[in-house]
Amino acid sequence: MRVDELPLTLGPHPRGRYGAITDVEGVRVGHATIARGDLRTGVTAIVPDALGPSRRRLPAGLSAGNGFGKLVGATQLVELGALETPVLLTSTLSVFRVADALVAHVLARPGYEDVATLNPVVGETNDGHLSDVRARAVGAEHVEEALASASGGRVVEACVGAGTGTTALGYKGGIGTSSRLVELAGRTVTVGALVQSNMDGTPGALGYFQVR
């Protein structure tokens, strides 16, 4: 059950149709999940359709709240404010394999034959509590699966893709998403978010979010 199925009102702004980042026009999400043996991991792809041979960059920014992140591609986001690839999320030690596979995927697309430099963006969290993180199990085939399965509409959430092995505040973590419709300069714009929740803490910390 999602929060939007409960009788709760969170904030003054209404949700989009799906309550997901895919409510933003031209944004798709896909997953590849690995759940076998001692592996609980995967990769999640956020794909902006506006990127392509005719538009190589989109405006982007970055705000870092945790210095432990192994975020590939951060420098260009900060210095140039430019996004050149889909954004992929995965397990900490699989970041580098995923980034390499993402570069290969984009360079192989029609219209990219003349590209000599490319900045992949891949984020992560450490799913080592529930998965063998040292196995670095996420490979090119999983990146291709996540990108190929990316779609609009309702997003599959929770224990899937990059959220398969994550935990948060003593509970099972995962992938979550939401959206809000905001009035800006006389028009309605959609703000979307997708989260790979994975953090330390104790269940007592949830007291801050209790409904009274």
C-alpha positions in Angstrom: 0.0 0.0 0.0 1.3 3.5 -0.9 0.9 6.6 1.2 -1.5 8.1 -1.4 -3.9 5.2 -0.7 -4.2 6.2 3.0 -6.3 9.0 4.3 -3.3 11.3 4.8 -2.7 14.8 3.4 1.1 15.5 3.0 1.7 19.1 2.1 -0.4 21.6 0.3 0.2 20.5 -3.3 -1.7 17.7 -5.1 0.0 14.6 -6.4 0.4 14.0 -10.1 -1.6 11.2 -11.8 0.7 8.4 -10.7 2.3 10.0 -7.8 5.7 9.3 -9.4 8.6 10.9 -11.1 7.1 9.6 -14.4 4.4 12.3 -14.0 7.1 14.6 -15.4 6.6 14.5 -19.1 9.2 12.4 -20.9 10.7 10.7 -17.9 10.7 6.8 -17.7 11.9 4.4 -15.0 13.1 0.8 -15.4 14.7 -1.8 -13.1 16.8 -4.9 -13.2 16.6 -7.1 -10.0 19.1 -9.7 -8.8 17.7 -12.0 -6.1 19.5 -15.4 -5.9 21.7 -17.1 -3.4 23.3 -14.4 -1.1 22.6 -11.6 -3.7 19.9 -9.0 -3.2 20.8 -6.1 -5.5 20.1 -4.5 -8.9 20.0 -1.4 -10.9 17.4 1.3 -11.5 17.4 3.6 -14.5 15.8 7.1 -14.7 15.6 7.9 -18.4 14.8 11.4 -19.7 13.6 11.0 -23.3 14.7 14.5 -24.2 18.3 13.3 -24.3 19.4 12.0 -27.7 21.5 12.7 -30.8 19.6 16.0 -31.4 20.0 17.1 -27.8 23.1 15.9 -26.1 22.7 17.7 -22.8 20.0 18.7 -20.3 20.2 21.3 -17.5 21.0 19.5 -14.2 22.3 20.3 -10.7 23.6 18.4 -7.7 23.3 18.9 -3.9 25.4 16.4 -1.8 24.2 15.6 1.7 26.5 12.7 2.4 30.2 12.5 1.6 30.2 8.7 1.5 28.5 8.6 -1.9 30.4 7.0 -4.8 28.6 9.2 -7.3 30.2 8.9 -10.8 29.7 12.0 -12.9 29.3 14.5 -10.1 32.0 17.0 -11.2 30.3 17.9 -14.5 26.9 18.3 -12.8 28.4 20.8 -10.4 30.8 22.6 -12.8 28.7 22.6 -16.0 25.2 21.9 -14.8 24.8 19.4 -17.7 23.4 15.9 -17.8 24.4 13.7 -20.8 23.1 10.3 -19.9 20.2 8.6 -18.1 20.7 8.5 -14.3 21.4 5.0 -12.9 21.3 3.8 -9.3 22.9 0.6 -8.0 25.0 -1.0 -5.3 28.1 0.7 -4.0 30.8 -1.5 -5.5 28.9 -2.0 -8.7 28.9 1.7 -9.6 32.0 1.5 -11.8 30.8 -1.5 -13.8 27.4 0.1 -14.3 29.0 3.4 -15.4 31.2 1.6 -18.0 28.1 -0.3 -19.3 26.1 3.0 -19.5 28.9 4.6 -21.6 28.9 1.6 -23.9 25.1 1.8 -24.2 25.0 5.4 -25.2 28.0 5.3 -27.5 26.3 2.4 -29.4 23.2 4.5 -30.1 22.6 5.8 -33.6 23.7 9.4 -33.9 26.5 9.1 -31.3 29.2 7.9 -33.8 31.2 11.1 -33.4 31.1 11.3 -29.6 34.6 11.4 -28.1 33.7 12.3 -24.5 30.7 11.4 -22.3 29.8 11.9 -18.7 27.8 9.0 -17.2 25.8 9.7 -14.0 25.6 6.7 -11.6 24.6 6.9 -7.9 24.6 4.2 -5.3 23.9 3.0 -1.7 25.5 0.2 0.1 23.2 -2.9 0.2 25.8 -5.0 2.0 23.6 -5.8 4.9 21.3 -8.0 2.8 23.6 -8.8 -0.2 27.1 -9.8 -1.0 28.3 -6.4 -2.0 31.8 -7.6 -2.8 30.5 -9.8 -5.6 29.9 -6.7 -7.7 27.0 -8.7 -9.3 25.5 -5.9 -11.4 26.8 -6.0 -15.0 26.2 -4.8 -18.5 23.3 -7.2 -19.0 21.4 -5.7 -16.0 22.1 -2.2 -17.2 20.6 -3.1 -20.6 17.6 -4.7 -19.0 16.9 -1.7 -16.8 17.2 0.7 -19.7 15.1 -1.5 -22.1 12.3 -1.9 -19.5 12.1 1.8 -18.7 8.5 3.0 -19.1 6.2 5.8 -18.1 3.1 5.5 -15.9 3.1 3.7 -12.6 6.5 2.9 -11.2 7.3 -0.4 -9.6 8.5 0.5 -6.1 10.0 -1.0 -2.9 12.1 -4.2 -3.1 13.2 -3.9 -6.7 16.1 -2.8 -8.8 18.6 -0.7 -6.9 16.4 -1.0 -3.8 16.4 -4.8 -3.6 18.9 -5.0 -0.8 18.6 -1.7 1.0 17.5 -1.0 4.5 16.4 2.2 6.3 16.0 3.0 10.0 15.9 -0.6 11.0 13.3 -1.5 8.4 13.4 -2.7 4.8 14.3 0.1 2.4 13.9 0.2 -1.3 12.8 2.4 -4.3 10.2 5.1 -3.7 8.8 7.9 -5.8 6.4 10.7 -5.7 5.3 13.9 -7.5 3.5 17.2 -6.8 1.8 19.7 -9.0 3.0 23.3 -8.3 1.8 26.6 -9.5 4.7 28.6 -10.9 4.6 31.9 -12.8 0.9 31.3 -13.7 1.3 27.8 -14.9 1.2 24.3 -13.4 4.5 22.4 -13.3 5.2 18.9 -12.2 8.0 18.2 -9.7 9.0 14.5 -9.4 11.3 12.6 -7.1 12.7 9.1 -6.9 14.6 7.8 -3.8 16.8 4.8 -3.2 16.3 4.7 0.6 19.2 3.2 2.5 20.3 4.7 5.9 21.4 3.8 9.4 19.4 4.6 12.4 16.9 3.0 14.8 13.2 2.4 14.6 12.8 5.1 17.4 13.8 7.7 14.8 10.4 7.1 13.1 8.8 8.8 16.0 9.3 12.1 14.2 6.9 10.9 11.5 4.1 9.5 13.7 0.6 10.6 12.8 -1.3 11.9 15.8 
